[in-house]
Every structure is written in structure tokens, then in C-alpha cells.
């Protein structure tokens, strides 16, 4: 993300990417999409607070304003939100002005030496399967989102994914890990 942000130009001399990337599996959310998710989250928090206090909350009311959310202790906010993952980036028009892939494709990223690293098992195939059964066809559907339909057959040949058994074993783990790392 730092290499793709225009705010970071000239601020560092080298970079390291390891265990994930802002680019790849899914597009970075637009500010509008991020705000819509924020409204949904605020609604969820308001509904849970209503259950705790016995007050009814109208649909799409959410919190009255950001000050209400900010006033909650962090522990309570996290519990009410049911947050299980760290929030992701969004295209806010300030730090990130466009999709990182587009920045790199145009050669507009911060141009510094980049060391790329990773771990033996960065990701499980379940992340690519997206809650579907571990079959070759379902893994192909998940991989197609990243690599495109025209590349999937060759990709599976190169990774040695030939049977449903391969999906959850090392070939599937290797593919899922590489999808997770993307362009880090």
C-alpha cells in the first residue's frame, strides 16, 4: 500500500513485502463501499446495544453520529461489532487514490528496491474456496477471480492440482498461499 500511495513518494529507500498484499484477491474498496459497510456495522452495533438496553432500534438508523461510536470503550465496540478481522484499505482519494494494481501497471509506484518474502503456508485453500466444498471445480472458481478464466487450466497444471484430494494438500496450499501473497 505504501508503494502505491502518492503520499509516500520519496519517503523511503527500500521496501519489504511479506505475508499478504493490498493487491490481488479482491479489489480495494472504494470510499463509497467502505462507507456503506461502515453504516451496516453501525446498524449492527446499534441493534446489539438496543438488545442490551431493551430499547428498540429502527432499521437503518445506526448510531446517531460518529461521536456515539467514538464514545464507546474499544473493548465494548469490538464486542458489539463482532469484528474478527482487521479493517482493510479503501480508496479514500487521499492516501490511496486508485487501485494499487493500476498504480503499478502505470509505473507510478514508489520506485525502490523491493524484497519479497513469505512463509511456508501463508494461506489455507479454504480462503480460496470461499465456504464451498473442497473440490477442484470450486477451487478453480475461486482462483479464476484472481487469474482469469483463460489462465486457470494452465495454473492448475503447473501447481499439480488434478484431483479433489490435491485441493487441501500441498498443491492447494501452495496455490492459496501464492494467491494470498499476490504481488507483495
N, C-alpha and C positions, 0 to 999 in steps of 0.2 A: 504494500500500500504506500509506503513512504517513497519508493522509487517512482510511483505513478502520480504522486501529488505535486502540482506545480509549486506548492509552498516549500517543498523540501529541496528544490534545485540549489546546489552549491552548499548544502549544509553538512554533507558527509562525504568521505573519500572512498568508502567501500561499504559493501552490504553483504549480509548473510541471510539466506532463506532456508528454513528448516521446518519440518512438521507443519505443512499447510501453506496456503496462499490465499490471497484475496481474489485471485483469478481462477477461473476454471469451472468447477462443477455447476455452480449456479451463477447467474449474473448478479452483480451488486445491485441491491435495491435502489430504486430512485428515491428521492426525498419524499415524494407523494406516497409511495408504497410503504416506506418506513413510518411515515406519519399515520397511515391507515392502521398499520399493525400496532402503533402506539395507542391509538384510540381504542382498538379492540382490547388491548391489555388494560387500559384504564377502566374500561367497562367491566372486565373480569374482576379487577381489584375492587371496584365499587360494589359489584354484586356480592363478593365474598365478605366485604365489610358490612353490607346490609344484612347478610345472614348472621354475622357475629353480633350485630346490634339489634337485630329484629326489625330493622327498617326496610321498607320495600324500595327497590331501585327500578326506575323506569328503564326500558330498553333504550340503548344508545345515549344514555345520559352520561355515563362515566363519572369521573371526578369533576368537580366544578371548574377547577383550573389546575395548572401545574403546581401551584403553591400547595394545594391539598396533598398531592403526591410527594412533594419535597418535604412536607411536614412529617410524613411517616418515618419512623425509625427504619433504617436499612433492613434489619432482620425481619421486621413485620412486612415491609414492602416485598421482599423476596419470597416470604412465605405466602402472602396473598397472591402474588403474581404466578407462583408455581414455576419460577424460572429454573430451567435445568441447563441452560447453555448461555454462554457469554453473547451479548448482542454483537451483531456483525456490522460491517461498514455500510454506509449508504452514500449515494451521490448527493452531496449536500450543496454543491455549487461553490463551495469554499475550499475545503481540504481536498475533496475529490470532485472533480468537475465532469468526468466522463468515465465510462467503463475502463478499468485498468488495461484490458486486452487491447482496446483502441489506442490508448496512450503508447503502449509498447509497439503495436503494429505501425504506428506513425513515426516511431523512433523518438518520441518526445519524453521518454522516461529519464530520470537522472542517470547519466552515463558514468557509472563507476564499476570497478571490478565486483563481480557477484559470485560468492561461494555458495554452492547449493549442497545441502545435506539432507539426510533423512535417517529414519530408524528402520529396523528390520521389518516391523509390522506397523506401519503408520495408520492403517485403517482396516477395518473388517469388511468383508464383502456385504454384510448386512446393510451398510450405509449406501451401497450402490443399488442393492435390491429394493430399497425403499418399502419395507414391510411386506414384500412379496415372497413367495416360496423360493428356496434356493435352487433354481433351475437355470440351465444355460440361456434359455429364451428370456427369462426375467432379468438375468444379469446383462444380456445384450441390450435389453430395453433401457436399463439404467446407464450403460456405457454409451449408448447412442446419443444421449443428451449432451455428452462431452465431446465425443469424437465424430459424430455424424454417422448416418446410416451406411454411407459408402465405404467407410473405413472399418466397420465393426467386424466383418468376417476375417479380414487380414489381421486385425488386432487380436482376435481370439486364437487364430492360428499361431501367431507369434508368442502369445502367452501360454499356449498349450492347454487352452480350456476347450475340451472336447466332450465332456460328459457332465452330468449334474454333480457327480462326485467331485469334479475339479473345482466347482464353484466355491465350496467352503474350505478347500485345501489350499496348498501353497500357490497354485496358479491364480486362483481367485483372490487370495490375499495380496499377491503381487500386483494384480490389476487394480484392486481397490486402493492400495497404497499409492500407486502411481497416479490414479485419478485424484486422490486427495492432495497429493503434492503439486499436481498440475504444473504450473510454471514457476514454482517457488525458486 
